[in-house]
Amino acid sequence: METSHLPQTPEGIAEAAKLICDGALVAFPTETVYGLGGNATDDQAVAKIYEAKNRPDFNPLIVHGADKAMLEAFVEFTPMAEKLAEAFWPGALTLVLKRKADAPLSLLVSAGLDTVAVRVPDHPLAQSLIAEAGCPIAAPSANLSGTISPTRAEHVLESLNGRIAAVLDGGACSLGIESTVVDCSTNTPTLLRPGGLESEKIESVSGPLAHPEKDPEAPRSPGMLARHYAPNRPVGLNRTSFEKHEVILGFGPSAPDSALNLSESGNLVEAAANLFAMLHQLDQGDAKAIAVMPIPETGLGIAINDRLKRAATPE
């Protein structure tokens, strides 16, 4: 059965919310990427998310709320979490917090951990959907696990058509890269995943963030698997010379004319917004490999390079 393509109208939102309440899966836009949404309090719905994505069961999911008040029923907000939520929600910041003992969330969203990753998306369509459904929505990126994250409805359909009930089409995602994940479940706020909110901005509120050694076999947050966001073709990083059999993901004014350029002006925000869409495009042709030009390791470039390193990790 084909996946329904719902418009961003009141009727489309109502239909998507009904599907969520009935235990079905609906992909929806956020400012970061499209999420694959299921009722976070429904074990079967959450299990369907793992099934639809072929997602490893040890990789936790992010629970999305319409606002902070909705999420307070499920997790313990520390004083630091309160400060960060006040400063950056709604927005591209996911907080990992202790799960309340009586929280009616599916245990599957935590993948065996005693914490839950939560955020409030900064997208009116996402907020309307969650509010209409009246429940928190567990939503990893709406793609098969390990493949390129979707920033448009058509990307969702390329990956998941027939595997989910519907996609709510809100056009292109404005940010185009996943949320930054910070663990606030202990006294020391810890950066678990760089993303769409620069760590420098977070540290202006939190002070210095800890950076733990990552164990890819037991991730503490979403997006920490070693190989993730991966095209079907081999990916070479930090390339300044190119082979005939390669297609080029460029950056900046020095990129060859044949390259698909993340940002001709070298703007990292523009590059982040284009990253996954351009990887999708380069992965469609006959080329045998993708060569990626160097990206500065500053600001959003840190998150972009993090995604590219995972994309380039051999299976």
Phi, psi and omega in degrees: 000128183289152178285133178289143179250103187263138179280162180274065178241165175306322179293319178296318179295317180297319179294317178297318180295320178298318178298317178300313181295332179275003177092008179271171180254136179227127172276142184213155183277144164236179178289342182270284175219175174288134177258150176261101193265137171217156180300116186289349178263002185247109182305316183293321178297317180293321177298324178297327178298311179300319181295313183297324183271350192054045189270134176303136187285356177264008180255109187295163178252155174269133177262124183259134175244156177291332178200175182296324182301322178297320184283337181297342178285347189242334185227160179267114178276117174284166176304321178293319178297322177300316181295316182290321177296319179297324184278325195234359177258142353292148182168185189273045178236123173255131179251131174264120187227160178294135177285136175291144186301326183258016182296127181277034176275148172300137177295339181293334182294333181269350179051043175090358179269163177265015179238164177226138175270124185227151172201164174245110184289146179263065179214123185299326180291318177297314180297320179295319180297312182296317179296319179295320179289330177075020180214156174293147183243120173283128187207095165284180177296144188273071180206166172296140185302132178090352179261179188293136180290146186270135176243002175219158181300324181294331176295320178299314183293326176301323187266321193237009181303126182089348181261343181227165186285318188200161168234130177268114190272113176245019182078199182285143176289138186287326183265311172081013175214148189296168182290155171283137181248125178236127177276115177246021183279350177237183182288342182250110178296133189232129177282114179264330180209122173291152182194213190289344174253118185299139182298331179298322178293318179298316182292340175293340178256318189270340195083186185301135177268141173284154179232097186284160168292132184267134173254100185295344179278345181216071185297143176270352181208168174299152172078017182253009173294146184297315178255121187202156177057040194259131170290171178284335182268153175300145181240126176252133186257159173054044184265136176240353172227155193222152179261160183296329185277001185257150164257154191244130168260107187266170175207125174090176186290344182272000181294144177299155179299332182282349184283153165270113193264121177301321177197111180298330181271356181079027181273118185289330177294315177298320180296318179298318181295330183269346194306299187289322179299319181287325174297319175303313184296316181291337183276358185268336188275201184263357183299151182272344183204161177244124177255129184247126177290161180299140175244132180302139181270056179221153176051228179293343176300330178297315180292320179299313180295325177301314179296317182294321177299319178293321179296331183269355182288127180297151177291000000 
